[in-house]
Structures are given as C-alpha cells and as structure tokens.
Amino acid sequence: MKALLLGALLGAVVVFDPVATTYLLRDFSWLRDVPYLLSITTALIVGIAFAVRRFVPQLVTAVIHDYWRYFPLLFLVAYQFTGVTAGPLDATEIMIGVFMLLFLGALFIRPEQRFVSTPFNALHAALVIALALSLISQLKVFAFWKAFKPLVVFFLLVNFLPREGVLQSFLRWLVILAMLSSVFGLVQELAWGAFRVRLSFLPEKALKDMFEVHFGVPVFRPPALMTGYRSLALYLATALMLVLSALLAPRDTQPLLPRRWLYVAVVLIGSTLGLTLAKDIYIGVGAGLVLLLLVYRPSRIVPLSVAGLAGAVAVVTVIAIVPGNVDTALDLSRTVPRAEQERIRLDRDSIEGFLHGPYLWTGRGVGSGARYTAHTRSWPAHNAFILAAAELGIVGLTIYLLIYGLVIVRAIALNIMVTGGPYLILVRSLLPIVVIVLAGAQFEANYLDEFVWTIFATIEATWIVVCRQARAGTEPLADTGTG
C-alpha cells in the first residue's frame, strides 16, 4: 500500500511537472532548462530519504545527546545550502532555533552547563539595544530577527567550540565543505560555459546579479548552493587561508588534512574563488597572503618590502616615465570604473544623509539604509561601517567598531602567545582572515553577516582554549628551543 501511494505521488509530480515549472515555479528558470528536472530531483530526494530512514532515529538521538558537538558542523552544512531553502526561514535559521532550544534546555537538566563569559557578550547586548532603538519607530520584527541572527550564531559557537576536540573538527569540515562547494561551483561554470544552463536554485531575479560583463561577454560568477557569489567568495577565502597556513606550518604540526589533500584544496578553492570575480575579496586575499608569509617568516619582512617597493616603482616607470605616457598615467588616476563610481555615490549619499538628518543617534533602522540613497533598485551604502552608522546611529557604530577592535586585538595577542602546538595553523591564519573580512567590509552592503560573526566566534573560542591551556600548562603554546 505504501509503495502504491508513493508511486501515485511520484506519478502526479511527473504529470504536473510542466505546469509547476511553467507557472508555479516560474522564478526558477533552471527547472525549464532540462526537461522534467523537477521530477528527477524529487525522485532522487525520495530515494535518498528511503535509503537513510532507518538511520535517522539513531542519528537524532546522538545529535540531541551531544548537541554541542554537532551544531558547528550542521551549521556549516546548512550554510552551504542557503540558496536552496525556500520561504521566510533558511536552513541556518532552523538549525539555530533547534540548537538554541537544546542549549537552553540543558541549562536546567545538566548542572555542569554554564554560559561562556566573554567581553563580546556585553558588546552584543549593547548592540542589541542599538538595534532595538533603531527599529522602535518602524516595528520591523522580521528585520530585527535577521539582524539578531549573527549574534545568536556567535553565542552558540563560542559556547560549543571551546569544548574538547570541537574546534579542530570544525576547521577540518570548514575546509572539506569548501572543497565540495568549489566542485559544484566549477560544475556551474561548466554548465553555463558549455550549455548556457544556469545550474542554480536561486530565482531568476537573483541570478541576474551573478553575471558580470567583460569585453562584451556575460561572465557567470558561481554562487554554488549559497545565496550569492560573494558569500561563497568569503567562505572560500577563509578556507584558503587555513589551507595555506597548514602548508606553511612546520611538518611536525598537527595536520589540518593530509598534505596531498591540502594541495587539491588549493587548486579547487582557488579556481572557484577566482571565478567569483569578487574584487574586494581578491584584495583581501592578496594582502592576507603577504601577511601570512610574514607571520610565518618574519625575517622576510625587509625583502618583501623592498620587492613591493621595487614593483611599484617599476609600474610607475612603465606607465608614467616612458615618453608619451605621462598623460595616460594622469587619466588612469582620474578614471574610476562605472561600478565603483556607483558605490562611491551610494556611500557619499549615505554619509551626507546620516550627518545632516534627524537620525544621527539612532539611525534609520535596520534595512532602511536605502532611504538615504534613493537608488532605483533600493541599494544602500556598500560599506559595512557607513551602513552601520546610517542604520544604527553613532552609538551603534561605536559599538560595531569596538567589536571589530576586540577581534583585531584577540588575533594579534594570539599570534604573540602561540608559536607552536596544535593551534598554530589556526592562529597564524587569523590575522589574514581578519584582513579579508575588513577588505570585504569596505564594499559590503550587509554589516551583520552571519559568517563574519562565525569567524569572530572562532577567534574568541581559540582565545578561550589557548588561555585555558596556558593556565593549566597542558599543551605547548610556544617553541622553547630545547630538545
């Protein structure tokens, strides 16, 4: 009877496939690129569900019992599929809600359960107050939840990551999932380049932002299964710094992955990251790579500085000093690409409106930054700090800057404290990753990004673990030079 019912349901999906893809799911143009793709996908999902159904109860029991061990991994997995989830809630928000309830329940059931004490708690509480004040006049409950979400992610991760073995496992899975997303991104690019098929679950309106015209040819910037190419680029850049740090670390350091897989990761992640064409992330990766070399090889700071200066002089010489090219150099200094001109105009309008408007202290409210720009597509300022000022006011901006300041201080302090041991790879990659985040913040329209707060939580969790080990003296934090 069950098989008959299942067959009838799948048959109905096949029969109504053309109607669903043509009328009900018209935003998802990729469903029409391959005949009966919706039916094939549905059949595969049902088949996989039947194959794993007997293992689900045991898995759920294990996750509930050791929820703190599984949340970081499941959050990363859900983050890879944010572009697939339909409706007002995405997969990460469902995970956050479920594991927050498990954590709060454990406070009453398990006497050993405690909140992790960190200065970020006070800063986040102050930021929540600033968020609430900015929304009082608008009563945008949904906007408040979206803005509050990164802080909840931080709270859960900073309570779970410092526990035994969780941080190392989290980093490995971050790199592994980056490799898988990179593979799918390459498949997306191949599907577009060879067959002109936009292999993405994003609606057609969102897919338009995934294209950039170069030399008259539209180039597809793969988002993988995420909400956009830029989210993918930040994730891949973070994983790339971890992989490169593992390759630069001494051979006797606890490996992130086997060395041959690290080389594979560099090729896959680097290729897909290059295809995203996220220029701000490119800048951050370039600066982060130089910084990564310096923190591992501080003795090379002078040669690298000399080489960089020589390269800059050579470029200026070729452009400006070669006869007849002085005017060309001056023109290049005055000319700004159209996309950058638009970003500059958005930032300028936001600054002027914020400084001369009536919302100097409270801001206009989360999600209301576009009111300063009057952009035809309702784009706000494309700078995280300018947008934070416009939407949260001076007080909110101050708290936001203090959070970034604490992150930078933590990353620097960790690099001073840790010169060996199991956390060397992570610690050496932290400053380059922060540089990537700061570079992206100069061109990012979302100043409360959940993955950025995931990075912040990783830094704080590393600080907690390293400080605990320093007090207990159980792990080497520095090379003593003996033996």
C-alpha positions as a Python dict, from the first residue, in 0.01 Angstrom:
ca = {
    (1, 'M'): (0, 0, 0),
    (2, 'K'): (283, 240, 85),
    (3, 'A'): (461, 160, -241),
    (4, 'L'): (137, 219, -434),
    (5, 'L'): (79, 554, -264),
    (6, 'L'): (438, 661, -324),
    (7, 'G'): (415, 563, -690),
    (8, 'A'): (94, 762, -727),
    (9, 'L'): (255, 1073, -572),
    (10, 'L'): (563, 1049, -795),
    (11, 'G'): (338, 996, -1096),
    (12, 'A'): (145, 1310, -1006),
    (13, 'V'): (471, 1505, -984),
    (14, 'V'): (568, 1385, -1333),
    (15, 'V'): (227, 1472, -1478),
    (16, 'F'): (218, 1821, -1328),
    (17, 'D'): (588, 1891, -1385),
    (18, 'P'): (531, 2114, -1692),
    (19, 'V'): (258, 2310, -1513),
    (20, 'A'): (466, 2359, -1197),
    (21, 'T'): (782, 2469, -1379),
    (22, 'T'): (595, 2697, -1619),
    (23, 'Y'): (355, 2872, -1382),
    (24, 'L'): (408, 2793, -1012),
    (25, 'L'): (792, 2799, -1013),
    (26, 'R'): (847, 3048, -1292),
    (27, 'D'): (1123, 3230, -1100),
    (28, 'F'): (1340, 2919, -1112),
    (29, 'S'): (1431, 2927, -1480),
    (30, 'W'): (1687, 2648, -1442),
    (31, 'L'): (1400, 2400, -1395),
    (32, 'R'): (1297, 2462, -1756),
    (33, 'D'): (1647, 2419, -1895),
    (34, 'V'): (1631, 2038, -1861),
    (35, 'P'): (1300, 1856, -1930),
    (36, 'Y'): (1144, 1702, -1619),
    (37, 'L'): (1434, 1810, -1400),
    (38, 'L'): (1187, 1874, -1114),
    (39, 'S'): (1059, 1517, -1134),
    (40, 'I'): (1409, 1371, -1145),
    (41, 'T'): (1518, 1578, -846),
    (42, 'T'): (1207, 1481, -647),
    (43, 'A'): (1260, 1111, -721),
    (44, 'L'): (1625, 1130, -611),
    (45, 'I'): (1534, 1306, -285),
    (46, 'V'): (1265, 1049, -207),
    (47, 'G'): (1502, 763, -287),
    (48, 'I'): (1772, 902, -60),
    (49, 'A'): (1516, 959, 216),
    (50, 'F'): (1405, 593, 199),
    (51, 'A'): (1767, 474, 199),
    (52, 'V'): (1861, 664, 517),
    (53, 'R'): (1532, 646, 707),
    (54, 'R'): (1642, 356, 928),
    (55, 'F'): (1948, 551, 1044),
    (56, 'V'): (1762, 872, 1126),
    (57, 'P'): (1640, 780, 1480),
    (58, 'Q'): (1992, 683, 1597),
    (59, 'L'): (2137, 996, 1438),
    (60, 'V'): (1879, 1223, 1600),
    (61, 'T'): (1943, 1063, 1939),
    (62, 'A'): (2317, 1117, 1906),
    (63, 'V'): (2273, 1480, 1797),
    (64, 'I'): (2042, 1558, 2090),
    (65, 'H'): (2276, 1394, 2342),
    (66, 'D'): (2591, 1565, 2214),
    (67, 'Y'): (2428, 1870, 2055),
    (68, 'W'): (2731, 2089, 2129),
    (69, 'R'): (2949, 1861, 1917),
    (70, 'Y'): (2719, 1856, 1614),
    (71, 'F'): (2595, 2214, 1588),
    (72, 'P'): (2914, 2365, 1435),
    (73, 'L'): (2921, 2102, 1161),
    (74, 'L'): (2547, 2112, 1088),
    (75, 'F'): (2557, 2491, 1080),
    (76, 'L'): (2833, 2485, 818),
    (77, 'V'): (2638, 2229, 613),
    (78, 'A'): (2321, 2437, 633),
    (79, 'Y'): (2519, 2748, 537),
    (80, 'Q'): (2619, 2578, 212),
    (81, 'F'): (2251, 2536, 119),
    (82, 'T'): (2112, 2882, 199),
    (83, 'G'): (2041, 2936, -172),
    (84, 'V'): (1824, 2622, -188),
    (85, 'T'): (1589, 2684, 103),
    (86, 'A'): (1261, 2846, 4),
    (87, 'G'): (1039, 3051, 232),
    (88, 'P'): (1099, 3307, 509),
    (89, 'L'): (1339, 3079, 701),
    (90, 'D'): (1657, 2929, 560),
    (91, 'A'): (1834, 2615, 679),
    (92, 'T'): (2071, 2800, 912),
    (93, 'E'): (1784, 2968, 1097),
    (94, 'I'): (1616, 2633, 1156),
    (95, 'M'): (1943, 2495, 1295),
    (96, 'I'): (1990, 2798, 1519),
    (97, 'G'): (1637, 2769, 1659),
    (98, 'V'): (1664, 2395, 1730),
    (99, 'F'): (2006, 2406, 1894),
    (100, 'M'): (1928, 2716, 2096),
    (101, 'L'): (1636, 2526, 2250),
    (102, 'L'): (1864, 2228, 2319),
    (103, 'F'): (2121, 2454, 2483),
    (104, 'L'): (1864, 2633, 2700),
    (105, 'G'): (1709, 2302, 2798),
    (106, 'A'): (2048, 2166, 2901),
    (107, 'L'): (2090, 2458, 3142),
    (108, 'F'): (1811, 2310, 3352),
    (109, 'I'): (1894, 1941, 3302),
    (110, 'R'): (2274, 1939, 3324),
    (111, 'P'): (2422, 2109, 3633),
    (112, 'E'): (2764, 2145, 3467),
    (113, 'Q'): (2618, 2352, 3182),
    (114, 'R'): (2732, 2717, 3201),
    (115, 'F'): (2741, 3023, 2980),
    (116, 'V'): (3083, 3113, 2844),
    (117, 'S'): (3186, 3450, 2983),
    (118, 'T'): (3337, 3683, 2722),
    (119, 'P'): (3353, 4062, 2665),
    (120, 'F'): (3162, 4003, 2343),
    (121, 'N'): (2851, 3926, 2549),
    (122, 'A'): (2842, 4282, 2683),
    (123, 'L'): (2916, 4433, 2341),
    (124, 'H'): (2647, 4222, 2178),
    (125, 'A'): (2395, 4318, 2446),
    (126, 'A'): (2474, 4685, 2376),
    (127, 'L'): (2442, 4624, 2001),
    (128, 'V'): (2102, 4459, 2051),
    (129, 'I'): (1985, 4769, 2239),
    (130, 'A'): (2108, 4986, 1950),
    (131, 'L'): (1923, 4758, 1705),
    (132, 'A'): (1604, 4783, 1909),
    (133, 'L'): (1624, 5162, 1936),
    (134, 'S'): (1673, 5195, 1562),
    (135, 'L'): (1361, 4986, 1497),
    (136, 'I'): (1125, 5140, 1753),
    (137, 'S'): (969, 5376, 1501),
    (138, 'Q'): (921, 5101, 1241),
    (139, 'L'): (839, 4788, 1444),
    (140, 'K'): (1009, 4560, 1190),
    (141, 'V'): (1015, 4237, 1391),
    (142, 'F'): (1143, 4027, 1100),
    (143, 'A'): (1424, 4274, 1030),
    (144, 'F'): (1521, 4259, 1397),
    (145, 'W'): (1545, 3878, 1385),
    (146, 'K'): (1759, 3887, 1070),
    (147, 'A'): (1991, 4140, 1234),
    (148, 'F'): (1995, 3948, 1564),
    (149, 'K'): (2076, 3615, 1396),
    (150, 'P'): (2459, 3661, 1367),
    (151, 'L'): (2478, 3735, 1740),
    (152, 'V'): (2293, 3411, 1819),
    (153, 'V'): (2531, 3220, 1590),
    (154, 'F'): (2824, 3372, 1779),
    (155, 'F'): (2669, 3286, 2115),
    (156, 'L'): (2618, 2920, 2026),
    (157, 'L'): (2956, 2872, 1859),
    (158, 'V'): (3152, 3042, 2136),
    (159, 'N'): (2981, 2810, 2387),
    (160, 'F'): (3041, 2493, 2181),
    (161, 'L'): (3375, 2537, 2001),
    (162, 'P'): (3597, 2554, 2313),
    (163, 'R'): (3486, 2205, 2419),
    (164, 'E'): (3715, 1908, 2368),
    (165, 'G'): (3801, 1837, 2006),
    (166, 'V'): (3522, 2051, 1857),
    (167, 'L'): (3736, 2337, 1726),
    (168, 'Q'): (3973, 2111, 1529),
    (169, 'S'): (3682, 1916, 1380),
    (170, 'F'): (3507, 2242, 1290),
    (171, 'L'): (3810, 2367, 1095),
    (172, 'R'): (3853, 2039, 905),
    (173, 'W'): (3491, 2036, 799),
    (174, 'L'): (3506, 2401, 702),
    (175, 'V'): (3781, 2315, 452),
    (176, 'I'): (3615, 1993, 332),
    (177, 'L'): (3283, 2168, 268),
    (178, 'A'): (3469, 2448, 91),
    (179, 'M'): (3616, 2187, -143),
    (180, 'L'): (3273, 2037, -213),
    (181, 'S'): (3120, 2380, -277),
    (182, 'S'): (3413, 2460, -506),
    (183, 'V'): (3348, 2147, -710),
    (184, 'F'): (2983, 2240, -751),
    (185, 'G'): (3083, 2596, -842),
    (186, 'L'): (3310, 2460, -1116),
    (187, 'V'): (3025, 2242, -1242),
    (188, 'Q'): (2801, 2551, -1250),
    (189, 'E'): (3059, 2739, -1455),
    (190, 'L'): (3099, 2443, -1694),
    (191, 'A'): (2721, 2412, -1736),
    (192, 'W'): (2696, 2781, -1824),
    (193, 'G'): (3003, 2792, -2049),
    (194, 'A'): (2926, 2474, -2243),
    (195, 'F'): (2546, 2454, -2244),
    (196, 'R'): (2427, 2801, -2130),
    (197, 'V'): (2243, 2632, -1841),
    (198, 'R'): (2224, 2833, -1517),
    (199, 'L'): (2255, 2547, -1272),
    (200, 'S'): (2134, 2724, -958),
    (201, 'F'): (1837, 2716, -724),
    (202, 'L'): (1831, 3094, -698),
    (203, 'P'): (1532, 3274, -851),
    (204, 'E'): (1585, 3443, -1186),
    (205, 'K'): (1590, 3791, -1032),
    (206, 'A'): (1876, 3696, -800),
    (207, 'L'): (2063, 3518, -1079),
    (208, 'K'): (2093, 3843, -1273),
    (209, 'D'): (2336, 3968, -1010),
    (210, 'M'): (2555, 3662, -1070),
    (211, 'F'): (2661, 3791, -1412),
    (212, 'E'): (2925, 4049, -1495),
    (213, 'V'): (3006, 4166, -1847),
    (214, 'H'): (3371, 4157, -1954),
    (215, 'F'): (3471, 4255, -2309),
    (216, 'G'): (3106, 4233, -2408),
    (217, 'V'): (3068, 3875, -2280),
    (218, 'P'): (2849, 3793, -1975),
    (219, 'V'): (3059, 3601, -1720),
    (220, 'F'): (2878, 3380, -1470),
    (221, 'R'): (3002, 3416, -1111),
    (222, 'P'): (2912, 3085, -945),
    (223, 'P'): (2727, 3102, -612),
    (224, 'A'): (2736, 2720, -562),
    (225, 'L'): (2430, 2642, -346),
    (226, 'M'): (2454, 2963, -145),
    (227, 'T'): (2266, 3292, -176),
    (228, 'G'): (2528, 3462, -390),
    (229, 'Y'): (2879, 3458, -530),
    (230, 'R'): (3004, 3697, -265),
    (231, 'S'): (2900, 3479, 29),
    (232, 'L'): (3075, 3191, -142),
    (233, 'A'): (3386, 3402, -204),
    (234, 'L'): (3421, 3499, 164),
    (235, 'Y'): (3376, 3139, 274),
    (236, 'L'): (3629, 3009, 19),
    (237, 'A'): (3882, 3281, 105),
    (238, 'T'): (3862, 3186, 474),
    (239, 'A'): (3916, 2819, 391),
    (240, 'L'): (4201, 2908, 155),
    (241, 'M'): (4389, 3094, 430),
    (242, 'L'): (4352, 2791, 659),
    (243, 'V'): (4485, 2559, 389),
    (244, 'L'): (4781, 2783, 303),
    (245, 'S'): (4860, 2820, 673),
    (246, 'A'): (4865, 2440, 704),
    (247, 'L'): (5107, 2416, 411),
    (248, 'L'): (5339, 2680, 558),
    (249, 'A'): (5334, 2535, 909),
    (250, 'P'): (5621, 2311, 1028),
    (251, 'R'): (5588, 1948, 927),
    (252, 'D'): (5556, 1832, 1287),
    (253, 'T'): (5245, 2048, 1344),
    (254, 'Q'): (4917, 1863, 1385),
    (255, 'P'): (4785, 1850, 1024),
    (256, 'L'): (4456, 2003, 918),
    (257, 'L'): (4421, 1743, 640),
    (258, 'P'): (4670, 1506, 472),
    (259, 'R'): (4918, 1715, 275),
    (260, 'R'): (4814, 1583, -68),
    (261, 'W'): (4456, 1690, 4),
    (262, 'L'): (4578, 2034, 101),
    (263, 'Y'): (4724, 2077, -247),
    (264, 'V'): (4396, 1956, -400),
    (265, 'A'): (4211, 2207, -181),
    (266, 'V'): (4430, 2495, -301),
    (267, 'V'): (4354, 2409, -666),
    (268, 'L'): (3978, 2362, -618),
    (269, 'I'): (3917, 2650, -380),
    (270, 'G'): (4149, 2888, -564),
    (271, 'S'): (3987, 2813, -902),
    (272, 'T'): (3631, 2869, -783),
    (273, 'L'): (3731, 3175, -582),
    (274, 'G'): (3884, 3321, -897),
    (275, 'L'): (3561, 3263, -1091),
    (276, 'T'): (3353, 3460, -837),
    (277, 'L'): (3524, 3783, -955),
    (278, 'A'): (3477, 3929, -605),
    (279, 'K'): (3736, 4204, -635),
    (280, 'D'): (3725, 4313, -270),
    (281, 'I'): (3790, 3955, -161),
    (282, 'Y'): (4076, 3942, -413),
    (283, 'I'): (4231, 4245, -242),
    (284, 'G'): (4186, 4086, 99),
    (285, 'V'): (4334, 3754, -14),
    (286, 'G'): (4636, 3930, -167),
    (287, 'A'): (4704, 4132, 149),
    (288, 'G'): (4625, 3831, 367),
    (289, 'L'): (4869, 3611, 178),
    (290, 'V'): (5150, 3862, 231),
    (291, 'L'): (5060, 3884, 600),
    (292, 'L'): (5050, 3504, 626),
    (293, 'L'): (5402, 3483, 486),
    (294, 'L'): (5519, 3747, 731),
    (295, 'V'): (5372, 3581, 1042),
    (296, 'Y'): (5538, 3253, 943),
    (297, 'R'): (5861, 3410, 816),
    (298, 'P'): (5903, 3744, 999),
    (299, 'S'): (6266, 3762, 886),
    (300, 'R'): (6147, 3818, 530),
    (301, 'I'): (5964, 4142, 602),
    (302, 'V'): (6254, 4351, 469),
    (303, 'P'): (6298, 4158, 138),
    (304, 'L'): (5921, 4159, 78),
    (305, 'S'): (5900, 4533, 147),
    (306, 'V'): (6189, 4603, -88),
    (307, 'A'): (6037, 4382, -357),
    (308, 'G'): (5698, 4551, -322),
    (309, 'L'): (5853, 4897, -342),
    (310, 'A'): (6059, 4795, -646),
    (311, 'G'): (5748, 4659, -816),
    (312, 'A'): (5555, 4981, -751),
    (313, 'V'): (5844, 5189, -887),
    (314, 'A'): (5862, 4965, -1195),
    (315, 'V'): (5489, 5007, -1265),
    (316, 'V'): (5508, 5384, -1226),
    (317, 'T'): (5813, 5392, -1451),
    (318, 'V'): (5646, 5194, -1728),
    (319, 'I'): (5325, 5399, -1713),
    (320, 'A'): (5444, 5749, -1639),
    (321, 'I'): (5810, 5794, -1728),
    (322, 'V'): (5817, 5622, -2067),
    (323, 'P'): (5788, 5910, -2318),
    (324, 'G'): (5433, 5993, -2413),
    (325, 'N'): (5270, 5802, -2128),
    (326, 'V'): (5253, 6078, -1866),
    (327, 'D'): (4904, 6182, -1979),
    (328, 'T'): (4792, 5820, -1977),
    (329, 'A'): (4902, 5785, -1616),
    (330, 'L'): (4712, 6100, -1519),
    (331, 'D'): (4400, 5975, -1699),
    (332, 'L'): (4420, 5644, -1514),
    (333, 'S'): (4435, 5826, -1182),
    (334, 'R'): (4120, 6022, -1268),
    (335, 'T'): (3919, 5741, -1424),
    (336, 'V'): (3707, 5523, -1196),
    (337, 'P'): (3509, 5228, -1337),
    (338, 'R'): (3134, 5276, -1353),
    (339, 'A'): (3057, 5013, -1086),
    (340, 'E'): (3296, 5180, -843),
    (341, 'Q'): (3150, 5521, -923),
    (342, 'E'): (2808, 5390, -823),
    (343, 'R'): (2942, 5252, -496),
    (344, 'I'): (3114, 5581, -417),
    (345, 'R'): (2792, 5771, -486),
    (346, 'L'): (2592, 5537, -260),
    (347, 'D'): (2845, 5579, 21),
    (348, 'R'): (2855, 5957, -20),
    (349, 'D'): (2476, 5989, -16),
    (350, 'S'): (2454, 5777, 299),
    (351, 'I'): (2719, 5981, 479),
    (352, 'E'): (2557, 6312, 386),
    (353, 'G'): (2207, 6194, 476),
    (354, 'F'): (2324, 6046, 804),
    (355, 'L'): (2519, 6352, 916),
    (356, 'H'): (2254, 6606, 821),
    (357, 'G'): (1940, 6406, 901),
    (358, 'P'): (1738, 6371, 1222),
    (359, 'Y'): (1861, 6014, 1288),
    (360, 'L'): (2218, 6090, 1389),
    (361, 'W'): (2198, 5900, 1719),
    (362, 'T'): (1956, 5615, 1648),
    (363, 'G'): (1989, 5562, 1273),
    (364, 'R'): (1700, 5498, 1036),
    (365, 'G'): (1652, 5135, 1137),
    (366, 'V'): (1783, 4802, 1014),
    (367, 'G'): (1711, 4755, 645),
    (368, 'S'): (1634, 5125, 591),
    (369, 'G'): (1972, 5244, 467),
    (370, 'A'): (1845, 5272, 110),
    (371, 'R'): (1630, 5570, 213),
    (372, 'Y'): (1942, 5784, 208),
    (373, 'T'): (2050, 5680, -141),
    (374, 'A'): (1726, 5696, -346),
    (375, 'H'): (1869, 5420, -565),
    (376, 'T'): (1640, 5281, -835),
    (377, 'R'): (1696, 4925, -707),
    (378, 'S'): (1689, 5029, -338),
    (379, 'W'): (2060, 4974, -280),
    (380, 'P'): (2205, 5114, 44),
    (381, 'A'): (2566, 5216, 103),
    (382, 'H'): (2811, 4943, 3),
    (383, 'N'): (3032, 4986, 306),
    (384, 'A'): (2967, 4799, 630),
    (385, 'F'): (3076, 5083, 858),
    (386, 'I'): (2888, 5356, 670),
    (387, 'L'): (2575, 5142, 660),
    (388, 'A'): (2604, 5062, 1031),
    (389, 'A'): (2618, 5436, 1104),
    (390, 'A'): (2319, 5506, 877),
    (391, 'E'): (2102, 5232, 1028),
    (392, 'L'): (2220, 5224, 1392),
    (393, 'G'): (2340, 5580, 1451),
    (394, 'I'): (2661, 5697, 1614),
    (395, 'V'): (2611, 5484, 1925),
    (396, 'G'): (2554, 5169, 1721),
    (397, 'L'): (2855, 5247, 1500),
    (398, 'T'): (3074, 5291, 1809),
    (399, 'I'): (2970, 4950, 1944),
    (400, 'Y'): (3024, 4796, 1600),
    (401, 'L'): (3378, 4940, 1584),
    (402, 'L'): (3453, 4816, 1936),
    (403, 'I'): (3358, 4463, 1828),
    (404, 'Y'): (3598, 4481, 1534),
    (405, 'G'): (3865, 4631, 1758),
    (406, 'L'): (3834, 4346, 2008),
    (407, 'V'): (3858, 4092, 1726),
    (408, 'I'): (4181, 4250, 1597),
    (409, 'V'): (4331, 4267, 1947),
    (410, 'R'): (4247, 3900, 2006),
    (411, 'A'): (4405, 3794, 1675),
    (412, 'I'): (4725, 3989, 1743),
    (413, 'A'): (4751, 3863, 2102),
    (414, 'L'): (4706, 3502, 1990),
    (415, 'N'): (4987, 3535, 1736),
    (416, 'I'): (5215, 3667, 2012),
    (417, 'M'): (5120, 3392, 2258),
    (418, 'V'): (5118, 3088, 2029),
    (419, 'T'): (5438, 2992, 1848),
    (420, 'G'): (5382, 2616, 1843),
    (421, 'G'): (5139, 2345, 1942),
    (422, 'P'): (4813, 2216, 1795),
    (423, 'Y'): (4656, 2556, 1729),
    (424, 'L'): (4945, 2712, 1537),
    (425, 'I'): (4782, 2666, 1193),
    (426, 'L'): (4461, 2836, 1303),
    (427, 'V'): (4629, 3116, 1497),
    (428, 'R'): (4862, 3210, 1209),
    (429, 'S'): (4566, 3230, 971),
    (430, 'L'): (4355, 3456, 1193),
    (431, 'L'): (4511, 3792, 1104),
    (432, 'P'): (4496, 3723, 726),
    (433, 'I'): (4132, 3619, 762),
    (434, 'V'): (4053, 3938, 957),
    (435, 'V'): (4221, 4137, 677),
    (436, 'I'): (3993, 3964, 424),
    (437, 'V'): (3687, 4049, 637),
    (438, 'L'): (3797, 4414, 663),
    (439, 'A'): (3860, 4436, 288),
    (440, 'G'): (3516, 4293, 218),
    (441, 'A'): (3355, 4531, 468),
    (442, 'Q'): (3462, 4825, 251),
    (443, 'F'): (3231, 4705, -29),
    (444, 'E'): (2969, 4502, 159),
    (445, 'A'): (2606, 4610, 197),
    (446, 'N'): (2541, 4368, 487),
    (447, 'Y'): (2722, 4475, 804),
    (448, 'L'): (2567, 4195, 1013),
    (449, 'D'): (2688, 3894, 818),
    (450, 'E'): (2645, 3559, 993),
    (451, 'F'): (2965, 3410, 852),
    (452, 'V'): (3166, 3712, 966),
    (453, 'W'): (3034, 3651, 1317),
    (454, 'T'): (3122, 3284, 1271),
    (455, 'I'): (3482, 3396, 1215),
    (456, 'F'): (3461, 3620, 1523),
    (457, 'A'): (3332, 3326, 1729),
    (458, 'T'): (3620, 3109, 1605),
    (459, 'I'): (3872, 3373, 1714),
    (460, 'E'): (3714, 3409, 2058),
    (461, 'A'): (3687, 3031, 2102),
    (462, 'T'): (4057, 2999, 2013),
    (463, 'W'): (4138, 3267, 2269),
    (464, 'I'): (3942, 3080, 2537),
    (465, 'V'): (4109, 2746, 2458),
    (466, 'V'): (4460, 2893, 2446),
    (467, 'C'): (4412, 3081, 2774),
    (468, 'R'): (4282, 2765, 2942),
    (469, 'Q'): (4583, 2568, 2825),
    (470, 'A'): (4820, 2844, 2933),
    (471, 'R'): (4672, 2836, 3284),
    (472, 'A'): (4671, 2457, 3301),
    (473, 'G'): (5006, 2410, 3125),
    (474, 'T'): (4874, 2101, 2943),
    (475, 'E'): (4971, 2188, 2584),
    (476, 'P'): (5277, 2364, 2437),
    (477, 'L'): (5193, 2716, 2327),
    (478, 'A'): (5543, 2816, 2229),
    (479, 'D'): (5863, 2665, 2096),
    (480, 'T'): (6111, 2663, 2380),
    (481, 'G'): (6407, 2583, 2161),
    (482, 'T'): (6514, 2294, 2384),
    (483, 'G'): (6544, 1940, 2257),
}
